[in-house]
Amino acid sequence: MPEGVKQYIEMPKIPEDISDEMKLYLNQLADTILDIAQGTSYIEGDLNLGGSIIGLGLNVKSVTASYTITLSDDIILANGTFPVTLPTALSANKQLFYIKNIGSGNITVAAADTIDGSASKILTQYDYLLVVSNGSVWYLLRGL
């Protein structure tokens, strides 16, 4: 993600009533998540966070084969050569998705509706898209 990522992801305030060790852990976790989102770090192998990233409420999905994004997804980390399909713009009105190619293959991000006027976008290694739906089409906010 570009510099200034905090304009897209507001970091939650850490409650005062938790231990200093937990505060340190949460701060380190937030820094790691931002590094991954910015492309300065990556995760090798499977990422299993049991659903969402604690504290941020972001659902991270790692995929290695053809995948259709669900409305509960937020961040898709794709590794391989295959399509990733956006839901219809109507069903995902006002929703953001961040899709990043963390592998060396090509990821085709496809949509039944257009993405900035195109039926699909190709992500090569470490490319990403941040898209939002207006209920009719998908708009590219960042990336390619």
DSSP file (Angstrom, degrees, kcal/mol; ACC not computed):
  #  RESIDUE AA STRUCTURE BP1 BP2  ACC     N-H-->O    O-->H-N    N-H-->O    O-->H-N    TCO  KAPPA ALPHA  PHI   PSI    X-CA   Y-CA   Z-CA
    1    1 A M              0   0    0      0, 0.0     4,-0.1     0, 0.0     3,-0.1   0.000 360.0 360.0 360.0 154.7    0.0    0.0    0.0
    2    2 A P    >   -     0   0    0      0, 0.0     3,-0.5     0, 0.0    37,-0.0  -0.186 360.0 -81.2 -70.3 164.4    1.2    3.5   -0.6
    3    3 A E  T 3  S+     0   0    0      1,-0.2     0, 0.0     2,-0.1     0, 0.0  -0.309 118.3  47.6 -57.3 151.8    2.7    5.8    2.1
    4    4 A G  T >   +     0   0    0     -3,-0.1     3,-2.5     2,-0.0     4,-0.3   0.700  65.9 152.0  84.5  20.2    0.0    7.4    4.1
    5    5 A V  G X>  +     0   0    0     -3,-0.5     3,-2.3     1,-0.3     4,-2.0   0.768  59.8  74.9 -56.5 -25.7   -1.8    4.0    4.5
    6    6 A K  G 34 S+     0   0    0      1,-0.3    -1,-0.3     2,-0.2     5,-0.1   0.685  82.3  68.0 -64.8 -15.3   -3.3    5.3    7.8
    7    7 A Q  G <4 S+     0   0    0     -3,-2.5    -1,-0.3     1,-0.2    -2,-0.2   0.723 110.4  35.1 -71.6 -19.2   -5.6    7.4    5.8
    8    8 A Y  T <4 S+     0   0    0     -3,-2.3     2,-0.6    -4,-0.3    -2,-0.2   0.753 123.7  40.8-101.2 -33.5   -7.3    4.1    4.7
    9    9 A I  S  < S-     0   0    0     -4,-2.0     2,-0.6     2,-0.0    -1,-0.3  -0.939  73.9-152.8-121.7 109.7   -6.9    2.0    7.8
   10   10 A E        -     0   0    0     -2,-0.6    -3,-0.1    -3,-0.1    -4,-0.1  -0.711  19.8-131.7 -83.5 121.5   -7.6    3.8   11.1
   11   11 A M        -     0   0    0     -2,-0.6    45,-0.1    -5,-0.1    44,-0.0  -0.541  23.6-120.4 -74.4 132.4   -5.6    2.2   13.8
   12   12 A P        -     0   0    0      0, 0.0     2,-0.3     0, 0.0    -1,-0.1  -0.351  26.1-106.9 -71.1 152.6   -7.7    1.4   16.9
   13   13 A K        -     0   0    0      1,-0.1     3,-0.0    -2,-0.0     0, 0.0  -0.612  32.7-122.9 -76.9 138.7   -6.8    2.9   20.2
   14   14 A I        -     0   0    0     -2,-0.3    -1,-0.1     1,-0.1     9,-0.0  -0.715  31.2-110.7 -84.5 127.1   -5.4    0.4   22.6
   15   15 A P    >   -     0   0    0      0, 0.0     3,-0.8     0, 0.0    -1,-0.1  -0.233  15.7-136.5 -58.0 144.6   -7.4    0.2   25.9
   16   16 A E  T 3  S+     0   0    0      1,-0.2     7,-0.1    -3,-0.0    -2,-0.0   0.731  95.1  70.1 -73.5 -23.0   -5.5    1.6   28.9
   17   17 A D  T 3  S+     0   0    0      2,-0.0     2,-0.3     0, 0.0    -1,-0.2   0.180  80.8  91.2 -88.1  19.9   -6.7   -1.3   31.2
   18   18 A I  S <  S-     0   0    0     -3,-0.8     5,-0.0     1,-0.1    -4,-0.0  -0.752  85.8 -88.2-108.8 162.5   -4.5   -4.0   29.5
   19   19 A S     >  -     0   0    0     -2,-0.3     4,-2.3     1,-0.1     5,-0.1  -0.180  30.3-117.0 -66.9 158.0   -1.0   -5.0   30.5
   20   20 A D  H  > S+     0   0    0      1,-0.2     4,-2.4     2,-0.2     5,-0.2   0.859 116.9  56.0 -62.0 -36.0    2.1   -3.3   29.1
   21   21 A E  H  > S+     0   0    0      2,-0.2     4,-2.4     1,-0.2    -1,-0.2   0.909 108.1  47.0 -63.0 -42.0    3.1   -6.7   27.5
   22   22 A M  H  > S+     0   0    0      2,-0.2     4,-2.7     1,-0.2    -2,-0.2   0.893 110.5  52.6 -67.4 -39.8   -0.3   -6.8   25.7
   23   23 A K  H  X S+     0   0    0     -4,-2.3     4,-2.3     2,-0.2    -2,-0.2   0.926 110.7  47.8 -59.9 -44.2    0.1   -3.2   24.5
   24   24 A L  H  X S+     0   0    0     -4,-2.4     4,-2.4     2,-0.2    -2,-0.2   0.927 112.2  49.5 -61.9 -45.5    3.6   -4.0   23.2
   25   25 A Y  H  X S+     0   0    0     -4,-2.4     4,-2.6     1,-0.2    -2,-0.2   0.928 111.6  48.0 -59.2 -47.3    2.2   -7.1   21.4
   26   26 A L  H  X S+     0   0    0     -4,-2.7     4,-2.4     1,-0.2    -1,-0.2   0.883 111.8  50.0 -64.4 -39.2   -0.7   -5.2   19.8
   27   27 A N  H  X S+     0   0    0     -4,-2.3     4,-2.2     2,-0.2    -1,-0.2   0.910 112.2  47.4 -64.8 -41.9    1.6   -2.4   18.6
   28   28 A Q  H  X S+     0   0    0     -4,-2.4     4,-2.3     2,-0.2    -2,-0.2   0.894 111.9  50.8 -65.8 -39.6    4.0   -4.9   17.1
   29   29 A L  H  X S+     0   0    0     -4,-2.6     4,-2.6     2,-0.2    -2,-0.2   0.923 110.1  49.4 -63.3 -44.4    1.1   -6.7   15.4
   30   30 A A  H  X S+     0   0    0     -4,-2.4     4,-2.3     1,-0.2    -2,-0.2   0.912 110.9  50.1 -61.9 -42.5   -0.3   -3.5   14.0
   31   31 A D  H  X S+     0   0    0     -4,-2.2     4,-2.2     1,-0.2    -1,-0.2   0.905 111.2  49.0 -61.7 -41.6    3.2   -2.6   12.6
   32   32 A T  H  X S+     0   0    0     -4,-2.3     4,-2.3     2,-0.2    -2,-0.2   0.919 110.2  50.7 -64.5 -44.4    3.5   -6.0   11.0
   33   33 A I  H  X S+     0   0    0     -4,-2.6     4,-2.5     1,-0.2    -2,-0.2   0.915 111.5  47.9 -60.4 -43.7    0.1   -5.8    9.4
   34   34 A L  H  X S+     0   0    0     -4,-2.3     4,-2.3     2,-0.2     6,-0.2   0.890 109.4  53.5 -65.6 -38.8    0.9   -2.4    8.0
   35   35 A D  H  X>S+     0   0    0     -4,-2.2     5,-2.0     2,-0.2     6,-1.2   0.916 111.1  46.5 -60.4 -42.8    4.3   -3.6    6.6
   36   36 A I  H ><5S+     0   0    0     -4,-2.3     3,-0.9     4,-0.2    -2,-0.2   0.932 112.9  49.0 -64.8 -45.6    2.5   -6.5    4.9
   37   37 A A  H 3<5S+     0   0    0     -4,-2.5    -1,-0.2     1,-0.3    -2,-0.2   0.840 112.2  48.8 -63.5 -33.2   -0.2   -4.1    3.5
   38   38 A Q  H 3<5S-     0   0    0     -4,-2.3    -1,-0.3    -5,-0.2    -2,-0.2   0.578 113.8-118.4 -83.4  -9.8    2.5   -1.7    2.2
   39   39 A G  T <<5S+     0   0    0     -3,-0.9    -3,-0.2    -4,-0.7    -2,-0.1   0.603  84.8 114.6  84.7  10.8    4.5   -4.5    0.6
   40   40 A T  S   <S+     0   0    0     -5,-2.0     2,-0.3    -6,-0.2    -4,-0.2   0.593  83.2  25.4 -89.2 -10.5    7.6   -4.1    2.7
   41   41 A S        -     0   0    0     -6,-1.2     2,-0.3    -7,-0.1    -2,-0.3  -0.957  69.6-168.5-141.2 159.1    7.1   -7.5    4.4
   42   42 A Y        -     0   0    0     -2,-0.3     2,-0.5    -3,-0.1    -6,-0.1  -0.958  21.8-119.8-145.2 166.2    5.4  -10.7    3.3
   43   43 A I        -     0   0    0     -2,-0.3     2,-0.5     2,-0.1     4,-0.1  -0.929  21.0-150.7-110.2 126.4    4.3  -14.0    4.8
   44   44 A E        +     0   0    0     -2,-0.5     2,-0.2     2,-0.1    -2,-0.0  -0.831  65.7   3.4 -96.8 133.1    5.7  -17.2    3.4
   45   45 A G  S    S-     0   0    0     -2,-0.5     2,-0.2     2,-0.1    -2,-0.1  -0.552 114.1 -13.5  92.1-161.0    3.4  -20.2    3.6
   46   46 A D        -     0   0    0     -2,-0.2     2,-0.6     2,-0.0    -2,-0.1  -0.522  53.6-149.1 -81.7 143.0   -0.1  -20.2    4.9
   47   47 A L        +     0   0    0     -2,-0.2     2,-0.5    -4,-0.1    15,-0.4  -0.957  20.4 173.8-109.2 116.8   -1.6  -17.3    6.9
   48   48 A N        +     0   0    0     -2,-0.6    13,-0.1     1,-0.1    -2,-0.0  -0.903  15.2 156.8-129.4 104.0   -4.2  -18.5    9.4
   49   49 A L        -     0   0    0     -2,-0.5     3,-0.3    11,-0.3     5,-0.1   0.203  63.3-108.9-108.2  13.1   -5.5  -15.8   11.7
   50   50 A G  S    S-     0   0    0      1,-0.2     2,-0.7     3,-0.0    -2,-0.1   0.840  77.9 -47.7  65.2  32.5   -8.7  -17.6   12.5
   51   51 A G  S    S+     0   0    0      9,-0.2     9,-1.0     3,-0.0     2,-0.2  -0.791 119.1  29.0 116.5 -91.2  -10.8  -15.2   10.5
   52   52 A S  E    S-A   59   0A   0     -2,-0.7     2,-0.5    -3,-0.3     7,-0.3  -0.690  81.6 -99.6-111.9 161.5  -10.1  -11.5   11.2
   53   53 A I  E >>> -A   58   0A   0      5,-3.3     4,-2.0    -2,-0.2     3,-1.3  -0.677  51.5-109.3 -76.9 123.1   -7.0   -9.6   12.3
   54   54 A I  T 345S+     0   0    0     -2,-0.5    -1,-0.1     1,-0.3    -3,-0.0  -0.256  96.7   7.0 -57.0 131.5   -7.4   -9.0   16.0
   55   55 A G  T 345S+     0   0    0      1,-0.1    -1,-0.3   -44,-0.0    -2,-0.0   0.013 124.6  63.1  88.4 -29.0   -8.2   -5.3   16.8
   56   56 A L  T <45S-     0   0    0     -3,-1.3    -2,-0.2     2,-0.1    -1,-0.1   0.690  89.5-138.8-100.2 -22.3   -8.6   -4.2   13.2
   57   57 A G  T  <5 +     0   0    0     -4,-2.0     2,-0.5     1,-0.3    -3,-0.1   0.724  51.9 144.2  71.2  20.3  -11.6   -6.2   12.3
   58   58 A L  E   < -A   53   0A   0     -5,-0.6    -5,-3.3    16,-0.1     2,-0.7  -0.812  45.6-141.0 -96.7 130.7  -10.1   -7.0    8.8
   59   59 A N  E     -A   52   0A   0     -2,-0.5    16,-2.3    -7,-0.3    15,-2.0  -0.811  17.7-162.3 -91.9 115.3  -10.7  -10.4    7.3
   60   60 A V  E     -b   75   0B   0     -9,-1.0     2,-0.5    -2,-0.7   -11,-0.3  -0.855   5.0-169.7-101.2 128.6   -7.5  -11.6    5.6
   61   61 A K  E     -b   76   0B   0     14,-2.9    16,-2.8    -2,-0.5     2,-0.5  -0.976   7.6-159.1-121.9 120.8   -7.9  -14.4    3.1
   62   62 A S  E     -b   77   0B   0     -2,-0.5     2,-0.4   -15,-0.4    16,-0.2  -0.871  18.7-174.6 -96.4 129.1   -4.8  -16.2    1.6
   63   63 A V  E     +b   78   0B   0     14,-2.6    16,-2.2    -2,-0.5     4,-0.1  -0.955  28.1 175.0-129.8 145.7   -5.6  -18.0   -1.7
   64   64 A T  S    S+     0   0    0     -2,-0.4     2,-0.3    14,-0.2    17,-0.2   0.218  73.2  38.5-128.2   9.5   -3.6  -20.3   -3.9
   65   65 A A  S    S-     0   0    0     15,-0.1    17,-0.1     1,-0.1    14,-0.1  -0.945 108.8 -46.1-151.8 168.1   -6.4  -21.2   -6.5
   66   66 A S        -     0   0    0     -2,-0.3     2,-0.4    15,-0.1    18,-0.2  -0.032  65.5-176.3 -40.1 132.6   -9.3  -19.6   -8.3
   67   67 A Y  E     -c   84   0B   0     16,-2.0    18,-2.7    -4,-0.1     2,-0.6  -0.999  27.5-150.3-145.0 137.9  -11.3  -17.6   -5.7
   68   68 A T  E     -c   85   0B   0     -2,-0.4    18,-0.2    16,-0.2    16,-0.0  -0.947  33.3-122.9-106.0 121.2  -14.5  -15.5   -5.7
   69   69 A I        -     0   0    0     16,-2.8     2,-0.2    -2,-0.6     7,-0.0  -0.342  24.7-147.9 -64.1 138.3  -14.3  -12.8   -3.1
   70   70 A T    >   -     0   0    0     17,-0.1     3,-1.5     1,-0.1    -1,-0.1  -0.644  26.4-109.2-102.6 164.7  -17.1  -12.8   -0.5
   71   71 A L  T 3  S+     0   0    0      1,-0.3    -1,-0.1    -2,-0.2    -2,-0.1   0.677 117.9  59.4 -68.0 -16.5  -18.6   -9.8    1.3
   72   72 A S  T 3  S+     0   0    0    -14,-0.0    -1,-0.3     2,-0.0   -13,-0.2   0.541  87.9  95.5 -88.6  -6.4  -16.9  -10.8    4.5
   73   73 A D    <   +     0   0    0     -3,-1.5   -13,-0.1     1,-0.1     3,-0.1  -0.504  37.9 165.1 -80.0 152.2  -13.4  -10.5    2.9
   74   74 A D        +     0   0    0    -15,-2.0    24,-2.6     1,-0.4     2,-0.4   0.548  68.5  29.4-126.8 -49.6  -11.3   -7.4    3.2
   75   75 A I  E     -bd  60  98B   0    -16,-2.3   -14,-2.9    22,-0.2     2,-0.5  -0.972  63.3-166.2-121.6 128.8   -7.8   -8.3    2.2
   76   76 A I  E     -bd  61  99B   0     22,-3.0    24,-2.7    -2,-0.4     2,-0.7  -0.970   2.1-165.9-117.7 121.1   -7.0  -11.1   -0.3
   77   77 A L  E     -bd  62 100B   0    -16,-2.8   -14,-2.6    -2,-0.5     2,-0.4  -0.928  15.5-165.7-106.4 111.0   -3.4  -12.3   -0.6
   78   78 A A  E     -bd  63 101B   0     22,-3.0    24,-2.7    -2,-0.7    25,-0.8  -0.821  12.7-177.3-107.6 136.3   -3.0  -14.4   -3.8
   79   79 A N        +     0   0    0    -16,-2.2     2,-0.3    -2,-0.4    27,-0.1  -0.928  53.6  23.2-135.7 107.8   -0.2  -16.7   -4.6
   80   80 A G  S    S-     0   0    0     -2,-0.4     2,-0.4     2,-0.1    23,-0.2  -0.969  95.3 -60.1 142.0-157.1   -0.1  -18.5   -8.0
   81   81 A T  S    S+     0   0    0     -2,-0.3    26,-0.2    24,-0.2   -15,-0.1  -0.930  82.8  99.3-130.8 107.1   -1.6  -17.9  -11.4
   82   82 A F  E     - e   0 107B   0     24,-0.9    26,-1.6    -2,-0.4     2,-0.3  -0.967  68.8 -79.0-172.7 169.4   -5.4  -17.9  -11.4
   83   83 A P  E     - e   0 108B   0      0, 0.0   -16,-2.0     0, 0.0     2,-0.5  -0.639  24.9-162.2 -88.1 146.1   -8.4  -15.6  -11.3
   84   84 A V  E     -ce  67 109B   0     24,-2.9    26,-2.4    -2,-0.3     2,-0.5  -0.998  18.7-153.6-120.3 122.8   -9.8  -13.7   -8.3
   85   85 A T  E     -ce  68 110B   0    -18,-2.7   -16,-2.8    -2,-0.5    26,-0.2  -0.849   4.9-139.0-108.3 129.2  -13.3  -12.6   -9.0
   86   86 A L        -     0   0    0     24,-3.0    26,-0.4    -2,-0.5     3,-0.1  -0.481  27.4-110.8 -74.7 150.1  -15.0   -9.6   -7.3
   87   87 A P        -     0   0    0      0, 0.0    26,-0.2     0, 0.0    -1,-0.1  -0.251  55.7 -70.1 -67.9 171.7  -18.6   -9.9   -6.2
   88   88 A T     >  -     0   0    0      1,-0.1     4,-1.4    24,-0.1    49,-0.1  -0.344  41.1-124.3 -63.3 147.4  -21.1   -7.8   -8.2
   89   89 A A  T  4 S+     0   0    0     47,-0.3    46,-0.3     1,-0.2    47,-0.2   0.867 111.0  55.9 -60.9 -36.2  -20.8   -4.1   -7.6
   90   90 A L  T >4 S+     0   0    0     46,-0.2     3,-1.1     1,-0.2    -1,-0.2   0.926 108.3  45.8 -62.1 -46.0  -24.5   -4.0   -6.6
   91   91 A S  T 34 S+     0   0    0      1,-0.3    -1,-0.2    44,-0.0    -2,-0.2   0.745 118.7  43.2 -70.9 -21.7  -24.1   -6.6   -3.8
   92   92 A A  T >< S+     0   0    0     -4,-1.4     3,-2.4    -3,-0.1    41,-0.5  -0.033  79.9 167.4-113.5  30.0  -20.9   -5.0   -2.5
   93   93 A N  T <  S+     0   0    0     -3,-1.1    41,-0.2     1,-0.3     3,-0.1  -0.197  72.7   2.0 -50.9 128.4  -22.1   -1.3   -2.7
   94   94 A K  T 3  S+     0   0    0     39,-2.0     2,-0.3     1,-0.2    -1,-0.3   0.585 101.0 134.6  69.7  14.2  -19.6    1.0   -0.7
   95   95 A Q    <   -     0   0    0     -3,-2.4    38,-1.4    -6,-0.2     2,-0.3  -0.752  44.0-147.8 -98.5 142.3  -17.3   -1.9    0.1
   96   96 A L  E     - F   0 132B   0     -2,-0.3     2,-0.4    36,-0.2    36,-0.2  -0.825  11.7-172.0-103.1 143.3  -13.5   -1.8   -0.3
   97   97 A F  E     - F   0 131B   0     34,-2.1    34,-2.5    -2,-0.3     2,-0.5  -0.999  10.3-157.3-133.8 138.0  -11.3   -4.8   -1.2
   98   98 A Y  E     -dF  75 130B   0    -24,-2.6   -22,-3.0    -2,-0.4     2,-0.5  -0.969  14.7-175.8-111.5 121.3   -7.5   -4.9   -1.2
   99   99 A I  E     -dF  76 129B   0     30,-2.5    30,-2.4    -2,-0.5     2,-0.4  -0.980   2.6-179.2-122.7 125.8   -6.1   -7.6   -3.4
  100  100 A K  E     -dF  77 128B   0    -24,-2.7   -22,-3.0    -2,-0.5     2,-0.8  -0.982  26.1-137.9-129.7 136.5   -2.3   -8.3   -3.6
  101  101 A N  E     +d   78   0B   0     26,-2.6    25,-2.2    -2,-0.4   -22,-0.2  -0.833  25.2 173.0 -89.4 109.6   -0.3  -10.8   -5.6
  102  102 A I        +     0   0    0    -24,-2.7   -23,-0.2    -2,-0.8     2,-0.1   0.389  58.0  65.2 -98.4   2.3    2.3  -12.1   -3.1
  103  103 A G  S    S-     0   0    0    -25,-0.8    23,-0.4   -23,-0.2   -25,-0.1  -0.410  91.1-104.6-113.1-169.9    3.6  -14.8   -5.5
  104  104 A S  S    S+     0   0    0     -2,-0.1    21,-0.3    21,-0.1   -25,-0.1   0.503  90.0  84.3 -97.1  -6.0    5.5  -14.8   -8.8
  105  105 A G  S    S-     0   0    0    -25,-0.1     2,-0.5    19,-0.1   -24,-0.2  -0.075  86.2 -93.1 -82.9-171.3    2.5  -15.8  -11.0
  106  106 A N        -     0   0    0     18,-0.1   -24,-0.9   -27,-0.1     2,-0.5  -0.928  29.8-157.7-109.4 129.3   -0.1  -13.6  -12.6
  107  107 A I  E     -eG  82 123B   0     16,-2.6    16,-3.4    -2,-0.5     2,-0.7  -0.920   6.0-152.4-105.6 124.8   -3.4  -12.9  -10.8
  108  108 A T  E     -eG  83 122B   0    -26,-1.6   -24,-2.9    -2,-0.5     2,-0.8  -0.873   5.2-156.9 -97.5 113.9   -6.4  -11.8  -13.0
  109  109 A V  E     -eG  84 121B   0     12,-3.3    12,-2.2    -2,-0.7     2,-0.3  -0.830  22.3-175.2 -91.3 114.7   -8.8   -9.7  -11.0
  110  110 A A  E     -eG  85 120B   0    -26,-2.4   -24,-3.0    -2,-0.8     2,-0.3  -0.757  13.1-173.0-115.0 156.3  -12.1  -10.1  -12.8
  111  111 A A  E     -     0   0B   0      8,-1.9     4,-0.1    -2,-0.3   -23,-0.1  -0.997  31.6-141.3-147.4 142.7  -15.5   -8.5  -12.4
  112  112 A A  E    S+     0   0B   0    -26,-0.4     2,-0.2    -2,-0.3    -1,-0.1   0.843 104.2  47.3 -67.1 -32.6  -18.9   -8.9  -13.9
  113  113 A D  E    S-     0   0B   0    -26,-0.2    24,-0.1     1,-0.1   -27,-0.1  -0.563 110.4 -87.5 -96.5 168.7  -19.1   -5.1  -13.6
  114  114 A T  E     -     0   0B   0     22,-0.2    24,-3.1    -2,-0.2     2,-0.6  -0.403  21.1-142.5 -82.4 157.2  -16.2   -3.1  -14.8
  115  115 A I  E >  S-hG 138 118B   0      3,-3.4     3,-1.7    22,-0.2    24,-0.2  -0.942  90.2 -29.9-113.4 103.1  -13.1   -2.0  -12.9
  116  116 A D  T 3  S-     0   0    0     22,-2.5    -1,-0.1    -2,-0.6    23,-0.1   0.893 128.9 -45.6  49.5  43.0  -12.4    1.5  -14.1
  117  117 A G  T 3  S+     0   0    0     21,-0.3     2,-0.3     1,-0.3    -1,-0.3   0.359 120.5 103.8  88.6  -5.5  -13.9    0.6  -17.5
  118  118 A S  E <   -G  115   0B   0     -3,-1.7    -3,-3.4     1,-0.1    -1,-0.3  -0.810  68.4-137.3-110.6 151.3  -12.1   -2.8  -17.8
  119  119 A A  E    S+     0   0B   0     -2,-0.3    -8,-1.9    -5,-0.2     2,-0.3   0.752  86.9   0.3 -73.9 -24.3  -13.5   -6.3  -17.4
  120  120 A S  E     -G  110   0B   0    -10,-0.2     2,-0.3    -5,-0.1   -10,-0.2  -0.977  57.9-142.7-157.4 166.3  -10.3   -7.3  -15.5
  121  121 A K  E     -G  109   0B   0    -12,-2.2   -12,-3.3    -2,-0.3     2,-0.5  -0.987  19.6-135.4-133.4 142.8   -6.9   -6.2  -14.2
  122  122 A I  E     -G  108   0B   0     -2,-0.3     2,-0.6   -14,-0.2   -14,-0.2  -0.884  13.8-159.5-103.6 126.4   -3.7   -8.3  -14.2
  123  123 A L  E     -G  107   0B   0    -16,-3.4   -16,-2.6    -2,-0.5     2,-0.1  -0.920   7.6-168.0-104.4 119.9   -1.5   -8.3  -11.1
  124  124 A T    >   -     0   0    0     -2,-0.6     3,-2.6     1,-0.2   -23,-0.3  -0.388  54.2 -38.5 -91.8-178.7    2.1   -9.4  -11.5
  125  125 A Q  T 3  S-     0   0    0    -21,-0.3    -1,-0.2     1,-0.3   -23,-0.2  -0.119 130.9  -3.1 -50.0 126.7    4.4  -10.1   -8.5
  126  126 A Y  T 3  S+     0   0    0    -25,-2.2    -1,-0.3   -23,-0.4   -24,-0.1   0.406  97.2 134.2  69.7   3.1    3.8   -7.7   -5.6
  127  127 A D    <   -     0   0    0     -3,-2.6   -26,-2.6   -26,-0.1     2,-0.3  -0.416  33.2-174.0 -71.4 158.1    1.2   -5.6   -7.6
  128  128 A Y  E     -F  100   0B   0    -28,-0.2    16,-1.3    -3,-0.1     2,-0.4  -0.969  17.5-150.2-148.5 163.4   -2.0   -4.8   -5.7
  129  129 A L  E     -FI  99 143B   0    -30,-2.4   -30,-2.5    -2,-0.3     2,-0.5  -0.991   2.7-163.6-132.6 143.0   -5.4   -3.2   -6.2
  130  130 A L  E     +FI  98 142B   0     12,-2.1    11,-3.4    -2,-0.4    12,-1.3  -0.975  27.1 177.4-121.6 114.4   -7.6   -1.3   -3.7
  131  131 A V  E     -FI  97 140B   0    -34,-2.5   -34,-2.1    -2,-0.5     2,-0.3  -0.851  16.4-166.4-121.5 153.4  -11.1   -1.1   -5.2
  132  132 A V  E     -FI  96 139B   0      7,-2.1     7,-3.1    -2,-0.3     2,-0.4  -0.989  15.5-135.0-136.3 146.4  -14.4    0.3   -4.1
  133  133 A S  E     - I   0 138B   0    -38,-1.4   -39,-2.0   -41,-0.5     5,-0.2  -0.803  10.7-168.0-100.5 141.5  -17.9   -0.3   -5.4
  134  134 A N        -     0   0    0      3,-1.8   -41,-0.1    -2,-0.4     4,-0.1   0.235  62.9 -95.0-103.6  10.3  -20.5    2.5   -6.0
  135  135 A G  S    S+     0   0    0      2,-0.4   -42,-0.1   -46,-0.3     3,-0.1   0.223 120.3  49.4  95.8 -13.5  -23.3   -0.1   -6.5
  136  136 A S  S    S+     0   0    0      1,-0.5   -47,-0.3   -47,-0.2     2,-0.3   0.679 117.9   0.7-120.9 -42.3  -22.9   -0.1  -10.3
  137  137 A V  S    S-     0   0    0    -48,-0.2    -3,-1.8   -24,-0.1    -1,-0.5  -0.866  71.2-102.5-141.9 172.1  -19.2   -0.5  -11.1
  138  138 A W  E     -hI 115 133B   0    -24,-3.1   -22,-2.5    -2,-0.3     2,-0.4  -0.850  28.8-155.4-101.4 138.5  -15.8   -0.9   -9.4
  139  139 A Y  E     - I   0 132B   0     -7,-3.1    -7,-2.1    -2,-0.4     2,-0.6  -0.947  14.6-131.2-114.8 135.3  -13.4    2.0   -9.0
  140  140 A L  E     + I   0 131B   0     -2,-0.4    -9,-0.2    -9,-0.2     3,-0.1  -0.752  28.0 172.7 -83.1 117.5   -9.7    1.6   -8.6
  141  141 A L  E     -     0   0B   0    -11,-3.4     2,-0.3    -2,-0.6   -10,-0.2   0.829  66.1  -0.5 -93.5 -39.6   -8.5    3.7   -5.7
  142  142 A R  E    S+ I   0 130B   0    -12,-1.3   -12,-2.1  -140,-0.0    -1,-0.3  -0.965  98.4  47.3-147.1 159.5   -4.9    2.6   -5.5
  143  143 A G  E       I   0 129B   0     -2,-0.3   -14,-0.2   -14,-0.2   -16,-0.0  -0.651 360.0 360.0 107.4-163.7   -2.6    0.2   -7.3
  144  144 A L              0   0    0    -16,-1.3    -1,-0.1    -2,-0.2   -15,-0.1   0.567 360.0 360.0 -10.5 360.0   -1.9   -0.5  -11.0
